[in-house]
Amino acid sequence: MSKEVEAKLVERIEKICRGFAISYDVEVTAQFSHYYPPVINSSVKCVENVERIVENLLGKEAIDSQTRSMASEDFAFFLEQKPGCFFFVGCAPEPFDVNNKPAPHHRPTFLVNEESLKIGSSIFVNLARDLLQ
């Protein structure tokens, strides 16, 4: 998402609310909380660096550049100030069963496949090494 898309969504929701108000002769108030900006990877170079490293470590099939997320994330504030790239490592327990999805983050039953810690660390070590060269 982008700030422009967010503004368009707010505009459309307000129009829908006005339509309901007119149709049902009621008063409708929409309130929006804008706590976090959208997470926008602000540097193509950073994205390409992460993808190259992930491909070298795990193979091209490990890269999913199509999935979109509307998750709120503190990292968005950093991306507004400096070029960067936000990415998911993935930590679902193996074997992954689509019909029996693991509990999401911030739940008491959430489980981590600890191999993902090695993968994430390897990505960051390689990024740092590349930046230092």
RAZIUR-V37404 format. One record per residue. PHI is phi in whole degrees, 0 to 359 (* if undefined). BURIAL is + if it has 24 or more other ideal C-beta (glycine too) atoms within 12 Angstrom, else -. D_CENTER is the distance of its C-alpha to the mean C-alpha in Angstrom with 2 decimals. Layout:
# RAZIUR-V37404
((PHI:BURIAL:D_CENTER) (PHI:BURIAL:D_CENTER))
This chain:
# RAZIUR-V37404
((*:-:9.69) (225:-:12.19) (296:-:14.81) (294:-:17.29) (296:-:15.56) (300:-:15.19) (297:-:18.88) (295:-:19.88) (298:-:18.41) (300:-:20.31) (301:-:23.35) (293:-:23.36) (297:-:23.00) (296:-:25.83) (296:-:27.92) (298:-:27.50) (299:-:28.56) (298:-:31.55) (298:-:32.44) (298:-:32.51) (300:-:34.54) (292:-:37.06) (296:-:37.23) (251:-:37.81) (52:-:39.53) (229:-:37.18) (260:-:35.29) (237:-:31.49) (236:-:29.28) (255:-:25.52) (242:-:23.81) (239:-:20.34) (253:-:18.66) (249:-:16.59) (280:-:15.45) (237:-:12.20) (286:-:11.65) (294:+:8.77) (276:+:6.37) (235:+:8.49) (295:+:9.50) (269:-:13.03) (218:-:15.05) (299:-:15.90) (300:-:18.02) (297:+:15.34) (299:-:13.31) (298:-:16.75) (296:+:17.72) (297:+:14.91) (299:+:15.60) (298:-:19.30) (293:+:19.18) (297:+:17.25) (299:-:19.74) (295:-:22.60) (280:-:21.67) (236:+:20.56) (96:-:21.49) (300:-:19.95) (294:-:19.17) (279:-:16.51) (264:+:14.30) (239:-:12.16) (265:-:11.31) (263:-:11.58) (292:-:8.87) (246:-:6.70) (222:-:4.48) (252:-:6.02) (295:-:5.23) (276:-:7.40) (208:+:7.39) (303:-:10.68) (301:+:9.64) (303:+:9.37) (294:-:13.11) (294:-:13.76) (292:+:12.27) (284:-:14.68) (260:-:17.48) (222:-:17.14) (297:-:15.89) (187:+:13.08) (212:+:10.18) (258:+:6.94) (213:+:6.92) (260:+:7.35) (268:+:11.09) (89:+:11.82) (216:-:14.62) (295:-:16.18) (299:-:19.95) (264:-:22.13) (283:-:23.40) (279:-:20.45) (242:-:21.94) (301:-:20.17) (277:-:22.80) (226:-:22.40) (296:-:18.71) (292:-:18.26) (297:-:17.51) (289:-:13.96) (306:-:13.17) (65:-:15.50) (239:-:18.26) (295:-:21.63) (263:-:21.71) (295:-:18.48) (239:-:19.56) (247:-:18.23) (282:-:19.54) (294:-:20.78) (298:-:20.94) (295:-:17.20) (295:-:18.30) (295:-:20.63) (296:+:18.16) (301:+:15.65) (297:-:18.77) (297:-:20.24) (298:+:17.39) (292:-:17.64) (297:-:21.45) (293:+:21.63) (299:+:19.53) (297:-:21.86) (298:-:24.89) (296:-:24.15) (292:-:23.78) (280:-:27.07) (274:-:28.97))
